[in-house]
């Protein structure tokens, strides 16, 4: 099955499951940007419970394609996000092992959200030993030809993988894995791929 996905900021485990299992994937750079979605938000398991980390963006115009959305420097968010991740996962089994791969995303300034997310996806895919996708379009390059969701061979999941309104997904049934704060809060399903990566390391691909 071919799959059409939205771009994500350290997307949830469900998103990476689709990335791993699909025959072919296209990450849509021309869909309309929507707030309060995984496009610029991820969820981690912190000491006080689930914590949302949101990348601030410059106010996009009406029906702005996601490829044109620019990242804002508001609120020193890079430092805030990295400190939150280090605090939440500093005691996890694989934080020390992967921190040098992840920290650069919070040190370099990226102009476009889509390009930032794609760089994250490529790094996370490498760390999890996922098969690489073909080169993706960037904010400054032409769009790849898109499979049509109407041709019967493509599953459009751009709206289905949504933190506020998750759709029923028979192919994604979260099973518990080790989490640092599970003894305090129980297992927290479908968090950012960071949670799976930093808690399970190379075995994360078997979970997917």
HELIX and SHEET records of a PDB file:
HELIX    1   1 UNK A   13  UNK A   21  1                                   9    
HELIX    2   2 UNK A   66  UNK A   68  5                                   3    
HELIX    3   3 UNK A   74  UNK A   76  5                                   3    
HELIX    4   4 UNK A   77  UNK A   89  1                                  13    
HELIX    5   5 UNK A   95  UNK A  102  1                                   8    
HELIX    6   6 UNK A  103  UNK A  106  5                                   4    
HELIX    7   7 UNK A  113  UNK A  127  1                                  15    
HELIX    8   8 UNK A  149  UNK A  151  5                                   3    
HELIX    9   9 UNK A  182  UNK A  185  1                                   4    
HELIX   10  10 UNK A  193  UNK A  200  1                                   8    
HELIX   11  11 UNK A  201  UNK A  203  5                                   3    
HELIX   12  12 UNK A  204  UNK A  207  1                                   4    
SHEET    1   A 3 UNK A  24  UNK A  27  0                                        
SHEET    2   A 3 UNK A   2  UNK A   5  1                                        
SHEET    3   A 3 UNK A 154  UNK A 156  1                                        
SHEET    1   B 2 UNK A  41  UNK A  46  0                                        
SHEET    2   B 2 UNK A  49  UNK A  54 -1                                        
END                                                                             
